Amino acid sequence: MFFSRMENFLEKNIEGFFNRKFSSNLQMAEIEKIIDRILIRQKKRVNRAIFVPDKFTITMSDEDFNQLNNIETQNHLKLFLYKSVIQKDYFMETLPTIHIIKSPKFKLGVCEITAKFNSDKTSDTDNDNVNDLEQGTIIVPNLDIKEITNPSHKQQALNFASLTIIEGPDKDSYLAFGCNQIHLGRRDKNEFLLTDVNVSRLHAYITFEHGRHILRDANSLNGTFVNDRPITNFCLCPGDIIQIGNTRIVYDLI
């Protein structure tokens, strides 16, 4: 009966609560557990994609605030959000924002987390570019390369994904990346430089949109494939195998 009452209480609130039995500082794992629960409970479907909140406010005691209100905590929680969204095959409308505040009402080791969408609404019109499904994966229409490579689109480098070559002349080559755009091909200035002669100079590129990595073919001569299927644009999931030329690359989280 006690657990039933507690579950009903949590379901009626958008906040997540975690009360520790002993008086000790708030731990990052506790905050992550609450945020993960919020993502599941506050998700909503737009067309055939599932969006989750991207604005979080964490309220805690003065002492916990003094310990956790720093850039390291912000980056740690953002990395957790990025990876959790990708693992669950969700989307975020914008890059996440996290606000940490303090209140004398809270005891050491106790926090309250509220979450909402950065915009007032997540509408079909706002997200028309996330609208088609293929084998459970979102396919995103192509965008102009010049628009995407505009410096205003670049974000702080927080690495949470990777590309690893498993077959081809550059086998075992590895790249860790995050929100930044990645270009693949034989050009010297590509972030992921390949020597495969069957790969174009700029063969494909990866953008970060709605909290997901989107692989786009750059009008390459021999085409781009994911899991042995030709693609133009493809929303990547952990374990997907990208093939360009004779090179096979696995996309994963780190």
N, C-alpha and C positions, 0 to 999 in steps of 0.2 A: 504493500500500500504506500509506503514511504517513497519508493522509487517511482511509482505511478504519479504521485503528486509532484515530485521533482521534475519529471518529464513534462507534465502539463505546464508547469511554471516556465520552463525553458521555451516551450513551443509558443507561448503567448508573448514573448519578448524577442526583439531583434538583437538584443545584446547577448554576449556570451559571458558566463561567469565561471571563475575557477577559484575555490576557496581552499586554501591549504590547511592541513590539520595542525601543523606547527608553524610558529611565527618565524619565517625566513623570507629572504628576498624572492621576488617574482622571477621565475625562470623563463627563458625563451621558449622552451618546449611547451610550457603551459599556454603561452600566447598563441603559438602555432596551432595547438589543438583547438582553441576557441575559433580562430580564423578559419580553419578547415571546416569546422562545423557550420560556420556562417555561410561559407561558399555553397555548401550543399543545401542549406535551408532557404537561402534567399535567391537562389538561381531562378531565372525566368527565360522562357523560350521566345525567341524572336525569329519568325519564319521557321527554319529548321535548325537553327543554332541556339545554343544555351549560353546566356550571358550571366555573369556574376557581378556583385558589387566591386567597385574599384576605389572607393573612398572609405578609409577606416579611421576611427577615433578611439584611442586607447586611454582610459582614465585609470590612474593608479595613485598610490600613496606618495607623499613627498620623498621618502627615502628611496622607493623604487624608481621614482622619476629621476632623481639625481644619478642613479646608477644606469638607467636605460635610455635617457633622453640624449642620444648622440648619433652621429652619422653611421657608426658601425651597426647599431640596432636597426636604423632605417634601412640600410642596405641588406642586412640579413633578412628582414621581413619581406622586402621586395623580392629578393631571390626566392624565398619560400613561396611567395604568391605566384611568381612566374612559373615555377616548376609545378606547383599544385594545379594551376589552371591547365597547363599542357597535359599533365598526366591524366586529368579528368576529362579531357577533350572539351573544355569550356572556352569561352571568350570573355574578354574585358573590353568595354567600349573605349576606354582611354588607359593610359599608363596609370598604375595605382599611386594614390597619395595616402600617406600615413601620418596622422597627427597624434602626438603623445602629450597628454596633459596631466596635471596633478590635482588632487582634491583632498582636503583634510578629512573627508568622510570615509576614506578608504584606509584599511589597515594594511600593514606590511604583508606582501605576498598575495594581495587580492587585487583584481583588476576588473574593469567593465569595458567591453568592446562593442561599439556600434558601427554599423556599416550601411552604406547607401551607394547609389549610382551617382557618379560625378555630374551627369546631366539630369535634368528633371525627369526625363523619360527616355527609355530605350525603344525607339520606334522602328517600324519596318522601313520607313523612309531614310532614317539615319543610318541604317545598316543594310542597304540594298546590295552592297558588295559582298555580303555573306549570305548567299541565298540558294546555293545549289549543293546537293549531296551526291557523293559517289562512293559507294562502299563504306558509308559511315563517316566519310571525311569531307570537310568543307572545301569546295573549290572556289577560289576567289578570282574574279575577272582581272585581266591585265591592266596595269597602270603605266603611264609614261615614265620611261627610265629617267629622264631629266628631272621630272617632278620628284621622284623618289630620292634621287641622289642629292637633292638640295640640302645644304648644311643644316638648315633648320630642323630636319628630320632626325639628326643624329642625337643620341642619348648617351648618358654616362655609361662607361664600359663596366658592366656587371656581367661576368660570364656565367652562364648557366646551361649552355647547350654546346654540343661538339659535333664536328665532322671528322670521321676517321676513314681513310682509304683502306679497303679490305682486298681489292684486286686492282691490278694495273701497274704501270711503270713507277708510280709514286707510292706503292703499297706502304702502309704504316704511317704515312703523313697524317698529321693531326692538327685540328684547329679548334680552339675554344672561343666562343663568342656569346653575345647577349642580344641587346636591342639594336646593335649596329648592323648596317647592311653589309652583306658579304657577296663578293663577286668571285665566280669560279671560271677558270680558263687559263690560256697560255700567256696572257698579257703579263708583263712584269709587275704592273701596279695592282693586279688582283690580290685580294686578301688571301685567297686560296689558290696558289699558283700550281698549275699542272703541266707536265711535260708530255702527256699523251698526244701523239700527232693527230689523232682522230677527234680531238677536242678543239673547239673554236677558240679564238683569242679571248672573246667574252662569250662564254657558252651559256651560262645561267647565273642567276643571282638570287639571294635570299633576303627578304624584307621582314620586318617585325610589325605586324598590324593586328589590332584587337587582341593583343596578348599572345599572338601565335606567329610562328615562323612560316612564311609563305615562299615556296620555291617557284621561280619563274624562269621559263626558257627565254633566252635573249636572241630569238630568231637564229638559233644555231643551225649549222649545216646538217649535222647528223641527229639532231633532236635530243630531248631530255626525257628520261624514263624514271618512274618511281615504282618499285615493286614489280618491275618488268612490264609496266604499262606506259605508253607515251603520254606526256602531260604538256600543257601550256602553263598552267598555274596549279599549285598543289599545296594544301595546308599540311605541314609535316607533323607526324606523330613519332614518339620514340620508337626506334627499331626500323624505321623506314629505310629502304635501300635505294639510293639515287644512282643512276647509271648515266654517264656521259662519255661517249666514245667507248674505249675499252676499260674505263675506270668505274669501279663500284665503290660507293661511299655510304657509310651508315650514319644516320642522324640519331643523336641520343641526348639525354640530359646528363649533367655532371653534378 
